Amino acid sequence: MTDRIHLADADATARAGAAMASAAAGGMVIALHGDLGTGKTTLVRGALRALGWTGPVKSPTYTLVEYYPFSSLYFYHFDFYRFADPSEWETAGLADCFRSDSVCLVEWPERVAGLLPAADLDIALTHAPAATGGRDMTLAATTEAGERCRAAIAATFIRAAR
């Protein structure tokens, strides 16, 4: 199932991340698509805050990955924007992060196309038309785990619209 949700502001984007976190489970890969400045890191920040992370949450554009350990889950936030060639994946040694006790959120997954495990949930963020403002988010689940996250996000915004 695919959903399209309007996110009026950064707070709405963070709420979407929090809803996603409520259903995320080990072994998941969540692909984050969107141009620069569409709110991918804000979405991740919302997820981490919902899980109890109080430290800084920054974009891993220059570090490639930010790691957030929780007692029962490893949480990795990747950003492959700077990859010029998918072969850089091999030399970066990041494949070991994709395992059953981790949730991996991946910005710019198309830069390592075919090398990542299949995403459970694809999230695309785009700038909404100027008249509306904010962002538009499209969600597409490809597994049962992804469907739980998609449903949690959708339910958050359906409740808010009532």
DSSP file (Angstrom, degrees, kcal/mol; ACC not computed):
  #  RESIDUE AA STRUCTURE BP1 BP2  ACC     N-H-->O    O-->H-N    N-H-->O    O-->H-N    TCO  KAPPA ALPHA  PHI   PSI    X-CA   Y-CA   Z-CA
    1    1 A M              0   0    0      0, 0.0   140,-1.4     0, 0.0     2,-0.4   0.000 360.0 360.0 360.0 145.1    0.0    0.0    0.0
    2    2 A T  E     -A  140   0A   0    138,-0.2     2,-0.3     2,-0.0   138,-0.2  -0.954 360.0-171.5-121.0 138.8    1.2    3.5   -0.8
    3    3 A D  E     -A  139   0A   0    136,-2.0   136,-2.8    -2,-0.4     2,-0.4  -0.935  12.6-154.9-125.9 150.8    0.2    6.7    1.1
    4    4 A R  E     -A  138   0A   0     -2,-0.3     2,-0.4   134,-0.2   134,-0.2  -0.996  19.8-179.2-124.7 125.2    0.8   10.4    0.4
    5    5 A I  E     -A  137   0A   0    132,-3.1   132,-3.2    -2,-0.4     2,-0.5  -0.974  23.4-133.2-128.6 135.9    0.8   12.7    3.4
    6    6 A H  E     -A  136   0A   0     -2,-0.4     2,-0.6   130,-0.2   130,-0.2  -0.766  14.3-158.8 -88.1 132.0    1.3   16.4    3.6
    7    7 A L  E     -A  135   0A   0    128,-3.6   128,-3.0    -2,-0.5   121,-0.2  -0.943   0.5-163.8-111.3 109.4    3.7   17.6    6.3
    8    8 A A        -     0   0    0     -2,-0.6     2,-0.3   126,-0.2    -1,-0.1   0.800  64.8 -15.9 -67.3 -30.3    3.0   21.2    7.1
    9    9 A D  S  > S-     0   0    0    125,-0.1     4,-1.8   124,-0.1     3,-0.2  -0.899  82.2 -74.5-160.1-177.1    6.2   21.9    8.9
   10   10 A A  H  > S+     0   0    0     -2,-0.3     4,-2.4     1,-0.2     5,-0.2   0.844 124.5  58.2 -62.7 -34.5    9.3   20.4   10.6
   11   11 A D  H  > S+     0   0    0      1,-0.2     4,-2.2     2,-0.2    -1,-0.2   0.901 105.7  49.2 -62.7 -39.9    7.2   19.4   13.7
   12   12 A A  H  > S+     0   0    0     -3,-0.2     4,-2.0     2,-0.2    -1,-0.2   0.891 110.1  51.4 -65.3 -39.0    5.0   17.3   11.5
   13   13 A T  H  X S+     0   0    0     -4,-1.8     4,-1.9     1,-0.2    -2,-0.2   0.913 109.9  49.1 -63.9 -42.4    8.0   15.7    9.9
   14   14 A A  H  X S+     0   0    0     -4,-2.4     4,-2.3     1,-0.2    -2,-0.2   0.879 108.6  53.8 -64.4 -38.2    9.4   14.8   13.3
   15   15 A R  H  X S+     0   0    0     -4,-2.2     4,-2.4     2,-0.2    -1,-0.2   0.881 106.3  52.7 -63.4 -37.7    6.0   13.4   14.3
   16   16 A A  H  X S+     0   0    0     -4,-2.0     4,-2.3     1,-0.2    -1,-0.2   0.910 109.4  49.3 -63.0 -41.4    6.1   11.2   11.3
   17   17 A G  H  X S+     0   0    0     -4,-1.9     4,-2.4     2,-0.2    -2,-0.2   0.896 109.5  51.5 -63.2 -40.4    9.5   10.0   12.4
   18   18 A A  H  X S+     0   0    0     -4,-2.3     4,-1.6     2,-0.2    -2,-0.2   0.910 110.1  48.8 -63.5 -42.4    8.2    9.3   15.9
   19   19 A A  H  X S+     0   0    0     -4,-2.4     4,-0.6     1,-0.2    -1,-0.2   0.909 110.5  51.4 -62.9 -41.8    5.3    7.2   14.5
   20   20 A M  H >X S+     0   0    0     -4,-2.3     3,-1.3     1,-0.2     4,-1.0   0.921 107.7  52.7 -59.8 -44.6    7.8    5.3   12.3
   21   21 A A  H 3< S+     0   0    0     -4,-2.4     3,-0.3     1,-0.3    -1,-0.2   0.831  98.3  65.1 -62.0 -32.5   10.0    4.6   15.4
   22   22 A S  H 3< S+     0   0    0     -4,-1.6    -1,-0.3     1,-0.2    -2,-0.2   0.753 114.6  30.4 -63.6 -22.6    7.0    3.2   17.3
   23   23 A A  H << S+     0   0    0     -3,-1.3    -1,-0.2    -4,-0.6    -2,-0.2   0.468  91.7 116.6-114.0  -5.7    6.7    0.3   14.8
   24   24 A A     <  -     0   0    0     -4,-1.0     2,-0.3    -3,-0.3    79,-0.1  -0.350  41.1-176.7 -67.9 145.5   10.3   -0.1   13.7
   25   25 A A    >   -     0   0    0     77,-0.1     3,-1.5    -2,-0.0    77,-0.1  -0.950  34.8 -74.1-140.8 159.2   12.0   -3.4   14.5
   26   26 A G  T 3  S+     0   0    0     -2,-0.3    75,-0.2     1,-0.2    77,-0.2  -0.170 113.4  33.6 -53.1 142.6   15.4   -5.0   14.2
   27   27 A G  T 3  S+     0   0    0     75,-2.6    -1,-0.2    72,-0.7     2,-0.2   0.340  87.3 135.4  92.7  -4.6   16.4   -6.1   10.7
   28   28 A M    <   -     0   0    0     -3,-1.5    76,-2.4    74,-0.4     2,-0.4  -0.503  38.6-162.8 -82.4 145.8   14.5   -3.2    9.0
   29   29 A V  E     -b  104   0A   0     -2,-0.2    91,-3.0    74,-0.2    92,-1.3  -0.998   6.8-170.0-122.1 124.8   15.9   -1.1    6.2
   30   30 A I  E     -bc 105 121A   0     74,-3.0    76,-2.8    -2,-0.4     2,-0.4  -0.968  10.7-150.1-119.4 117.5   14.1    2.2    5.6
   31   31 A A  E     -bc 106 122A   0     90,-2.4    92,-3.0    -2,-0.5     2,-0.6  -0.740   6.2-158.3 -91.3 130.2   15.1    4.0    2.4
   32   32 A L  E     -bc 107 123A   0     74,-3.4    76,-1.4    -2,-0.4     2,-0.3  -0.937  12.2-175.6-113.0 115.4   14.8    7.8    2.5
   33   33 A H  E     + c   0 124A   0     90,-3.5    92,-2.7    -2,-0.6     2,-0.2  -0.833  26.0  99.7-110.0 146.1   14.5    9.6   -0.9
   34   34 A G        -     0   0    0     -2,-0.3    92,-0.1    90,-0.2    74,-0.1  -0.627  63.3 -82.5 152.4 153.7   14.4   13.3   -1.5
   35   35 A D    >   -     0   0    0     90,-0.5     3,-1.4    -2,-0.2     5,-0.3  -0.104  67.7 -67.9 -65.4 170.6   16.4   16.3   -2.6
   36   36 A L  T 3  S+     0   0    0      1,-0.2    -1,-0.2     2,-0.1     0, 0.0  -0.364 121.9  20.9 -58.2 137.8   18.6   18.3   -0.2
   37   37 A G  T 3  S+     0   0    0     -3,-0.1    -1,-0.2     1,-0.1    -2,-0.1   0.635  83.2 119.1  79.9  14.4   16.5   20.1    2.4
   38   38 A T  S <  S-     0   0    0     -3,-1.4    88,-0.1    87,-0.1    -2,-0.1   0.532  89.1 -97.2 -91.8  -4.2   13.4   18.0    2.2
   39   39 A G  S  > S+     0   0    0     -4,-0.1     4,-2.3    86,-0.1     5,-0.2   0.642  76.2 137.2 107.0  15.9   13.5   16.8    5.8
   40   40 A K  H  > S+     0   0    0     -5,-0.3     4,-1.9     1,-0.2     5,-0.1   0.938  81.5  42.5 -60.9 -47.0   15.1   13.4    5.8
   41   41 A T  H  > S+     0   0    0      1,-0.2     4,-2.8     2,-0.2    -1,-0.2   0.850 111.1  56.3 -69.7 -33.0   17.3   14.1    8.8
   42   42 A T  H  > S+     0   0    0      2,-0.2     4,-2.2     1,-0.2    -1,-0.2   0.899 106.7  50.8 -62.5 -40.3   14.4   15.8   10.6
   43   43 A L  H  X S+     0   0    0     -4,-2.3     4,-1.8     2,-0.2    -2,-0.2   0.927 112.0  46.3 -61.3 -46.2   12.4   12.6   10.1
   44   44 A V  H  X S+     0   0    0     -4,-1.9     4,-2.7     1,-0.2    -2,-0.2   0.905 109.8  54.3 -63.8 -41.8   15.3   10.6   11.6
   45   45 A R  H  X S+     0   0    0     -4,-2.8     4,-2.7     1,-0.2     5,-0.2   0.906 106.8  51.7 -59.0 -42.5   15.6   13.1   14.4
   46   46 A G  H  X S+     0   0    0     -4,-2.2     4,-1.9     2,-0.2    -1,-0.2   0.890 110.2  49.2 -61.0 -40.2   11.9   12.6   15.3
   47   47 A A  H  X S+     0   0    0     -4,-1.8     4,-1.4     2,-0.2    -2,-0.2   0.935 112.5  47.0 -64.3 -46.6   12.4    8.8   15.3
   48   48 A L  H  X>S+     0   0    0     -4,-2.7     5,-2.6     1,-0.2     4,-0.5   0.902 110.5  51.6 -65.1 -41.7   15.4    9.0   17.6
   49   49 A R  H ><5S+     0   0    0     -4,-2.7     3,-1.2     1,-0.2    -1,-0.2   0.905 107.9  53.3 -61.4 -40.7   13.7   11.5   20.0
   50   50 A A  H 3<5S+     0   0    0     -4,-1.9    -1,-0.2     1,-0.3    -2,-0.2   0.815 106.7  52.6 -63.9 -29.9   10.7    9.1   20.3
   51   51 A L  H 3<5S-     0   0    0     -4,-1.4    -1,-0.3    -3,-0.2    -2,-0.2   0.534 128.1 -98.7 -83.1  -6.1   13.1    6.3   21.2
   52   52 A G  T <<5 +     0   0    0     -3,-1.2     2,-0.4    -4,-0.5    -3,-0.2   0.508  69.0 151.5 105.2   5.6   14.6    8.4   24.0
   53   53 A W      < +     0   0    0     -5,-2.6    -1,-0.3     1,-0.2    -2,-0.1  -0.575  13.8 173.6 -72.8 125.2   17.8    9.8   22.3
   54   54 A T        +     0   0    0     -2,-0.4    -1,-0.2     2,-0.1     3,-0.1   0.535  48.1  89.3-109.6 -10.3   18.6   13.1   23.9
   55   55 A G  S    S-     0   0    0      1,-0.2    -2,-0.0    -6,-0.0    -6,-0.0  -0.089  91.7 -61.8 -78.3-177.9   22.0   13.8   22.3
   56   56 A P        -     0   0    0      0, 0.0     2,-0.5     0, 0.0    -1,-0.2  -0.304  41.4-158.5 -65.8 150.0   22.6   15.6   19.0
   57   57 A V        +     0   0    0     -3,-0.1     2,-0.3    -4,-0.0   -12,-0.1  -0.959  22.5 168.7-129.6 110.8   21.2   14.2   15.7
   58   58 A K        -     0   0    0     -2,-0.5     8,-0.0   -13,-0.0     0, 0.0  -0.835  41.6 -90.7-124.1 161.2   23.1   15.4   12.7
   59   59 A S        -     0   0    0     -2,-0.3     3,-0.5     1,-0.1     4,-0.2  -0.476  27.4-142.7 -67.7 134.7   23.1   14.5    9.0
   60   60 A P     >  +     0   0    0      0, 0.0     4,-2.5     0, 0.0    19,-0.4   0.036  60.5 126.8 -86.7  29.8   25.8   11.9    8.3
   61   61 A T  T  4 S+     0   0    0      1,-0.2    21,-0.3     2,-0.2    18,-0.1   0.878  83.7  27.3 -55.1 -40.8   26.6   13.6    4.9
   62   62 A Y  T  4 S+     0   0    0     -3,-0.5    -1,-0.2     1,-0.1    -3,-0.0   0.739 126.9  43.8 -95.6 -25.0   30.3   13.8    5.7
   63   63 A T  T  4 S-     0   0    0     -4,-0.2     2,-1.0     1,-0.1    -2,-0.2   0.599  92.5-141.9 -93.5 -11.7   30.7   10.8    8.1
   64   64 A L  S  < S+     0   0    0     -4,-2.5    15,-2.1    15,-0.1     2,-0.3  -0.165  77.2  35.1  75.6 -37.8   28.5    8.5    6.0
   65   65 A V  E     -D   78   0A   0     -2,-1.0     2,-0.4    13,-0.2    13,-0.2  -0.998  59.2-161.7-147.7 140.4   26.9    6.9    9.1
   66   66 A E  E     -D   77   0A   0     11,-2.1    11,-2.5    -2,-0.3     2,-0.4  -0.976  19.9-149.5-117.0 137.1   25.8    8.0   12.5
   67   67 A Y  E     -D   76   0A   0     -2,-0.4     9,-0.2     9,-0.2    -2,-0.0  -0.907  14.1-175.9-115.0 132.5   25.3    5.3   15.1
   68   68 A Y  E     -D   75   0A   0      7,-2.8     7,-1.4    -2,-0.4     2,-0.4  -0.900  13.9-155.8-129.1 100.6   22.8    5.4   17.9
   69   69 A P  E     -D   74   0A   0      0, 0.0     2,-0.3     0, 0.0     5,-0.2  -0.619  12.9-179.4 -82.3 132.6   22.9    2.5   20.4
   70   70 A F  E >   -D   73   0A   0      3,-2.5     3,-0.5    -2,-0.4   -18,-0.0  -0.822  43.1-101.5-118.3 164.2   19.9    1.6   22.4
   71   71 A S  T 3  S+     0   0    0     -2,-0.3     3,-0.1     1,-0.2    -1,-0.0   0.818 118.2  19.3 -59.7 -33.5   19.7   -1.2   24.9
   72   72 A S  T 3  S+     0   0    0      1,-0.2     2,-0.3    -3,-0.0    -1,-0.2   0.366 126.0  42.1-118.1   5.7   17.8   -3.6   22.5
   73   73 A L  E <   -D   70   0A   0     -3,-0.5    -3,-2.5   -48,-0.0     2,-0.5  -0.997  61.7-138.5-155.5 141.6   18.5   -2.1   19.1
   74   74 A Y  E     -De  69 102A   0     27,-2.5    29,-2.7    -2,-0.3     2,-0.5  -0.895  23.3-160.0 -99.8 134.8   21.3   -0.6   17.0
   75   75 A F  E     -De  68 103A   0     -7,-1.4    -7,-2.8    -2,-0.5     2,-0.4  -0.966   8.2-173.3-122.1 117.7   20.1    2.4   15.0
   76   76 A Y  E     -De  67 104A   0     27,-2.8    29,-2.9    -2,-0.5     2,-0.6  -0.931  10.3-164.4-116.3 134.6   22.1    3.5   12.0
   77   77 A H  E     -De  66 105A   0    -11,-2.5   -11,-2.1    -2,-0.4     2,-0.3  -0.960  17.0-171.4-118.4 111.4   21.5    6.6    9.9
   78   78 A F  E     -De  65 106A   0     27,-3.1    29,-2.5    -2,-0.6     2,-0.3  -0.707  14.6-170.6-103.8 152.1   23.4    6.5    6.6
   79   79 A D  E     + e   0 107A   0    -15,-2.1     3,-0.3   -19,-0.4    29,-0.2  -0.886   7.7 176.1-142.7 110.5   23.8    9.2    4.0
   80   80 A F    >   +     0   0    0     27,-2.2     3,-1.4    -2,-0.3    28,-0.1   0.103  44.6 117.6-101.2  21.5   25.3    8.1    0.6
   81   81 A Y  T 3  S+     0   0    0      1,-0.3    -1,-0.2    26,-0.1   -20,-0.1   0.876  75.4  50.8 -54.6 -40.9   25.0   11.5   -1.0
   82   82 A R  T 3  S+     0   0    0     -3,-0.3     2,-0.3   -21,-0.3    -1,-0.3   0.572  81.1 112.4 -79.5  -8.5   28.7   11.9   -1.5
   83   83 A F    <   -     0   0    0     -3,-1.4    -3,-0.0     1,-0.2     4,-0.0  -0.508  39.7-179.8 -67.4 124.2   29.2    8.5   -3.1
   84   84 A A  S    S+     0   0    0     -2,-0.3    -1,-0.2     1,-0.3    -2,-0.0   0.680  72.7  27.2 -93.2 -22.9   30.2    9.0   -6.7
   85   85 A D  S >  S-     0   0    0      1,-0.1     3,-2.3    27,-0.0    -1,-0.3  -0.998  73.8-131.1-142.9 132.3   30.4    5.3   -7.5
   86   86 A P  T >  S+     0   0    0      0, 0.0     3,-1.9     0, 0.0     4,-0.4   0.748 102.1  75.2 -56.5 -22.9   28.5    2.4   -5.9
   87   87 A S  T >> S+     0   0    0      1,-0.3     4,-1.0     2,-0.2     3,-0.9   0.725  77.3  75.8 -64.2 -18.2   31.9    0.5   -5.6
   88   88 A E  H <> S+     0   0    0     -3,-2.3     4,-1.6     1,-0.2    -1,-0.3   0.776  82.3  69.7 -61.4 -24.3   32.6    2.9   -2.7
   89   89 A W  H <>>S+     0   0    0     -3,-1.9     4,-0.9    -4,-0.3     5,-0.7   0.909  95.3  52.9 -57.1 -43.7   30.2    0.7   -0.7
   90   90 A E  H X45S+     0   0    0     -3,-0.9     3,-0.5    -4,-0.4    -1,-0.2   0.904 112.2  42.6 -61.5 -44.0   32.7   -2.2   -0.8
   91   91 A T  H 3<5S+     0   0    0     -4,-1.0    -1,-0.2     1,-0.2    -2,-0.2   0.705 104.2  65.6 -79.5 -19.1   35.6   -0.1    0.6
   92   92 A A  H 3<5S-     0   0    0     -4,-1.6    -1,-0.2    -3,-0.1    -2,-0.2   0.739  92.0-143.0 -75.7 -21.7   33.4    1.6    3.3
   93   93 A G  T <<5 +     0   0    0     -4,-0.9     3,-0.4    -3,-0.5    -3,-0.1   0.824  55.5 133.6  67.5  32.5   32.8   -1.7    5.1
   94   94 A L    > < +     0   0    0     -5,-0.7     3,-2.0     1,-0.2     4,-0.4   0.562  40.4  90.0 -93.4  -8.8   29.2   -0.8    6.0
   95   95 A A  G >  S+     0   0    0     -6,-0.3     3,-1.3     1,-0.3    -1,-0.2   0.802  77.5  67.4 -59.0 -29.4   27.5   -4.0    5.1
   96   96 A D  G 3  S+     0   0    0     -3,-0.4    -1,-0.3     1,-0.3    -2,-0.1   0.678  89.1  65.9 -66.6 -16.5   28.1   -5.4    8.6
   97   97 A C  G <  S+     0   0    0     -3,-2.0     2,-1.3     1,-0.1    -1,-0.3   0.729  81.6  83.2 -76.2 -21.7   25.6   -2.8   10.0
   98   98 A F    <   +     0   0    0     -3,-1.3     2,-0.3    -4,-0.4    -1,-0.1  -0.690  67.6 123.4 -88.7  93.9   22.7   -4.4    8.1
   99   99 A R  S >  S-     0   0    0     -2,-1.3     3,-1.6   -71,-0.1   -72,-0.7  -0.857  75.4 -87.2-146.6 176.8   21.7   -7.2   10.5
  100  100 A S  T 3  S+     0   0    0      1,-0.3   -72,-0.1    -2,-0.3    -2,-0.0   0.648 120.1  51.0 -69.6 -16.3   18.8   -8.5   12.5
  101  101 A D  T 3  S+     0   0    0    -75,-0.2   -27,-2.5   -74,-0.1     2,-0.3   0.110 102.1  75.2-107.3  22.5   19.4   -6.4   15.6
  102  102 A S  E <   - e   0  74A   0     -3,-1.6   -75,-2.6   -29,-0.2     2,-0.5  -0.956  62.2-147.0-133.7 152.2   19.6   -3.0   13.8
  103  103 A V  E     - e   0  75A   0    -29,-2.7   -27,-2.8    -2,-0.3     2,-0.6  -0.983  22.1-161.1-111.2 127.5   17.4   -0.5   12.1
  104  104 A C  E     -be  29  76A   0    -76,-2.4   -74,-3.0    -2,-0.5     2,-0.5  -0.944   8.5-169.0-116.9 117.1   19.0    1.1    9.1
  105  105 A L  E     -be  30  77A   0    -29,-2.9   -27,-3.1    -2,-0.6     2,-0.6  -0.921  14.8-162.7-103.0 124.6   17.7    4.4    7.7
  106  106 A V  E     -be  31  78A   0    -76,-2.8   -74,-3.4    -2,-0.5     2,-0.3  -0.922  10.6-161.9-122.1 113.3   19.4    5.2    4.4
  107  107 A E  E    S+be  32  79A   0    -29,-2.5   -27,-2.2    -2,-0.6   -74,-0.2  -0.709  82.0  10.9 -85.6 142.4   19.5    8.6    2.7
  108  108 A W  S >  S+     0   0    0    -76,-1.4     3,-1.7    -2,-0.3     4,-0.2   0.904  72.1 167.5  58.5  48.1   20.3    8.5   -1.0
  109  109 A P  G >   +     0   0    0      0, 0.0     3,-1.8     0, 0.0     7,-0.2   0.777  66.8  72.3 -62.8 -24.8   20.0    4.7   -1.4
  110  110 A E  G >  S+     0   0    0      1,-0.3     3,-1.1     2,-0.2    -2,-0.1   0.716  83.8  69.5 -63.6 -18.6   20.1    5.1   -5.1
  111  111 A R  G <  S+     0   0    0     -3,-1.7    -1,-0.3     1,-0.3    -3,-0.1   0.681 110.0  32.7 -73.2 -16.6   23.8    5.9   -4.9
  112  112 A V  G X> S+     0   0    0     -3,-1.8     3,-2.4    -4,-0.2     4,-0.8  -0.111  90.3 174.0-125.9  34.2   24.5    2.3   -3.8
  113  113 A A  T <4  +     0   0    0     -3,-1.1    -3,-0.1     1,-0.3     0, 0.0  -0.078  65.6  12.5 -48.3 134.6   21.8    0.7   -5.9
  114  114 A G  T 34 S+     0   0    0      2,-0.1    -1,-0.3     1,-0.1     4,-0.1   0.299 113.7  77.7  82.5 -10.0   21.7   -3.0   -5.9
  115  115 A L  T <4 S+     0   0    0     -3,-2.4    -2,-0.2     2,-0.1    -1,-0.1   0.693  77.5  77.5-103.6 -23.4   24.2   -3.3   -3.1
  116  116 A L  S  < S-     0   0    0     -4,-0.8    -2,-0.1    -7,-0.2     3,-0.1  -0.487  91.6-100.3 -80.6 153.9   21.9   -2.6   -0.1
  117  117 A P        -     0   0    0      0, 0.0    -1,-0.1     0, 0.0    -2,-0.1  -0.391  58.7 -81.0 -62.2 156.0   19.4   -5.1    1.2
  118  118 A A        -     0   0    0      1,-0.1     2,-0.2    -4,-0.1   -89,-0.2  -0.315  51.3-111.6 -60.7 141.5   15.9   -4.5    0.0
  119  119 A A        -     0   0    0      1,-0.1   -89,-0.2    -3,-0.1     3,-0.2  -0.523  14.5-155.7 -76.7 141.1   14.1   -1.7    1.8
  120  120 A D  S    S+     0   0    0    -91,-3.0    22,-2.8     1,-0.3    23,-1.0   0.782  87.1  20.6 -79.2 -32.1   11.1   -2.6    4.0
  121  121 A L  E     -cF  30 141A   0    -92,-1.3   -90,-2.4    20,-0.2     2,-0.5  -0.995  67.6-156.3-142.2 131.0    9.8    0.9    3.6
  122  122 A D  E     -cF  31 140A   0     18,-2.6    18,-2.3    -2,-0.4     2,-0.5  -0.940  12.9-172.3-106.9 126.8   10.5    3.5    1.0
  123  123 A I  E     -cF  32 139A   0    -92,-3.0   -90,-3.5    -2,-0.5     2,-0.5  -0.982   2.2-169.4-120.9 124.7    9.8    7.1    2.1
  124  124 A A  E     -cF  33 138A   0     14,-2.5    14,-2.6    -2,-0.5     2,-0.4  -0.962   2.8-165.8-114.8 128.5   10.0    9.9   -0.5
  125  125 A L  E     + F   0 137A   0    -92,-2.7   -90,-0.5    -2,-0.5     2,-0.3  -0.942  11.8 173.3-113.8 133.2   10.0   13.5    0.7
  126  126 A T  E     - F   0 136A   0     10,-2.4    10,-2.6    -2,-0.4     2,-0.3  -0.951  39.8 -98.2-134.5 154.9    9.4   16.4   -1.7
  127  127 A H  E     - F   0 135A   0     -2,-0.3     8,-0.2     8,-0.2     3,-0.1  -0.580  43.5-130.1 -68.7 130.2    8.9   20.1   -1.3
  128  128 A A        -     0   0    0      6,-1.9     6,-0.1    -2,-0.3    -1,-0.1  -0.376  40.1 -75.4 -74.5 161.4    5.2   20.9   -1.5
  129  129 A P    >>  -     0   0    0      0, 0.0     4,-3.0     0, 0.0     3,-1.4  -0.242  45.9-112.6 -55.1 147.8    3.9   23.6   -3.8
  130  130 A A  T 34 S+     0   0    0      1,-0.3     4,-0.1     2,-0.2    -2,-0.1   0.819 115.6  60.7 -55.1 -34.6    4.7   27.1   -2.6
  131  131 A A  T 34 S+     0   0    0      1,-0.2    -1,-0.3     2,-0.1    -3,-0.0   0.821 116.6  31.3 -63.7 -31.0    1.0   27.8   -2.1
  132  132 A T  T <4 S-     0   0    0     -3,-1.4    -2,-0.2     2,-0.1    -1,-0.2   0.831  95.4-163.7 -93.8 -39.9    0.7   24.9    0.4
  133  133 A G     <  +     0   0    0     -4,-3.0  -126,-0.1     1,-0.2  -124,-0.1  -0.089  45.6  65.6  74.8 177.2    4.2   25.0    1.9
  134  134 A G  S    S-     0   0    0     -6,-0.1    -6,-1.9  -126,-0.1     2,-0.3  -0.366  88.0 -62.3  74.3-151.3    5.8   22.2    3.9
  135  135 A R  E     -AF   7 127A   0   -128,-3.0  -128,-3.6    -8,-0.2     2,-0.4  -0.905  30.9-135.5-133.0 158.1    6.7   18.8    2.5
  136  136 A D  E     -AF   6 126A   0    -10,-2.6   -10,-2.4    -2,-0.3     2,-0.4  -0.960  19.9-159.6-113.9 138.4    4.8   15.9    0.9
  137  137 A M  E     -AF   5 125A   0   -132,-3.2  -132,-3.1    -2,-0.4     2,-0.5  -0.969   4.5-163.5-122.2 130.1    5.7   12.4    2.0
  138  138 A T  E     -AF   4 124A   0    -14,-2.6   -14,-2.5    -2,-0.4     2,-0.4  -0.956   9.1-163.2-112.1 131.0    5.0    9.3    0.0
  139  139 A L  E     +AF   3 123A   0   -136,-2.8  -136,-2.0    -2,-0.5     2,-0.4  -0.941  10.8 177.3-116.6 132.6    5.2    5.9    1.8
  140  140 A A  E     -AF   2 122A   0    -18,-2.3   -18,-2.6    -2,-0.4     2,-0.3  -0.936  13.1-157.1-137.1 113.9    5.5    2.5    0.1
  141  141 A A  E     + F   0 121A   0   -140,-1.4   -20,-0.2    -2,-0.4   -21,-0.1  -0.678  14.8 177.7 -89.3 141.8    5.8   -0.6    2.2
  142  142 A T        +     0   0    0    -22,-2.8     2,-0.3    -2,-0.3   -21,-0.2   0.453  67.5  33.3-120.0  -6.5    7.3   -3.7    0.7
  143  143 A T  S  > S-     0   0    0    -23,-1.0     4,-2.3     1,-0.1     5,-0.1  -0.877  87.9-101.2-139.0 171.3    7.3   -6.1    3.7
  144  144 A E  H  > S+     0   0    0     -2,-0.3     4,-2.0     2,-0.2     5,-0.1   0.904 123.6  51.5 -61.2 -41.1    5.1   -6.8    6.7
  145  145 A A  H  > S+     0   0    0      1,-0.2     4,-1.6     2,-0.2    -1,-0.2   0.920 111.0  47.5 -62.9 -43.1    7.5   -4.9    8.9
  146  146 A G  H  > S+     0   0    0      1,-0.2     4,-2.8     2,-0.2    -1,-0.2   0.873 108.0  56.1 -64.3 -37.2    7.4   -1.9    6.5
  147  147 A E  H  X S+     0   0    0     -4,-2.3     4,-2.8     2,-0.2    -1,-0.2   0.874 103.5  54.3 -63.6 -38.0    3.6   -2.1    6.4
  148  148 A R  H  X S+     0   0    0     -4,-2.0     4,-2.0     2,-0.2    -1,-0.2   0.917 111.8  44.7 -62.3 -42.1    3.5   -1.7   10.2
  149  149 A C  H  X S+     0   0    0     -4,-1.6     4,-2.4     2,-0.2    -2,-0.2   0.927 113.3  50.1 -67.1 -44.7    5.6    1.4   10.0
  150  150 A R  H  X S+     0   0    0     -4,-2.8     4,-2.7     1,-0.2    -2,-0.2   0.927 112.0  48.1 -58.3 -45.6    3.6    2.8    7.1
  151  151 A A  H  X S+     0   0    0     -4,-2.8     4,-2.7     1,-0.2    -1,-0.2   0.877 109.8  52.3 -64.7 -38.3    0.4    2.2    9.0
  152  152 A A  H  X S+     0   0    0     -4,-2.0     4,-1.6    -5,-0.2    -1,-0.2   0.910 112.7  44.6 -65.2 -41.8    1.7    3.8   12.2
  153  153 A I  H  X S+     0   0    0     -4,-2.4     4,-1.5     2,-0.2    -2,-0.2   0.953 114.8  48.1 -66.2 -48.4    2.7    6.9   10.3
  154  154 A A  H  X S+     0   0    0     -4,-2.7     4,-2.2     1,-0.2     3,-0.2   0.908 109.7  52.8 -59.8 -43.4   -0.6    7.1    8.3
  155  155 A A  H  X S+     0   0    0     -4,-2.7     4,-2.4     1,-0.2    -1,-0.2   0.864 104.0  57.4 -62.3 -36.2   -2.7    6.6   11.5
  156  156 A T  H  X S+     0   0    0     -4,-1.6     4,-1.5     1,-0.2    -1,-0.2   0.899 112.6  39.6 -60.5 -41.2   -0.9    9.5   13.2
  157  157 A F  H  X S+     0   0    0     -4,-1.5     4,-1.3    -3,-0.2    -2,-0.2   0.765 112.1  55.0 -85.2 -25.7   -1.9   11.9   10.4
  158  158 A I  H  X S+     0   0    0     -4,-2.2     4,-0.7     2,-0.2    -2,-0.2   0.918 110.5  47.2 -68.4 -43.0   -5.4   10.5   10.0
  159  159 A R  H >< S+     0   0    0     -4,-2.4     3,-0.9     1,-0.2    -2,-0.2   0.909 111.0  52.0 -62.2 -41.7   -6.0   11.0   13.7
  160  160 A A  H 3< S+     0   0    0     -4,-1.5    -1,-0.2     1,-0.2    -2,-0.2   0.805 104.8  56.5 -66.5 -28.7   -4.6   14.6   13.5
  161  161 A A  H 3<        0   0    0     -4,-1.3    -1,-0.2     1,-0.2    -2,-0.2   0.677 360.0 360.0 -77.3 -16.9   -6.9   15.4   10.6
  162  162 A R    <<        0   0    0     -3,-0.9    -1,-0.2    -4,-0.7    -2,-0.2   0.487 360.0 360.0 -76.8 360.0  -10.1   14.6   12.6
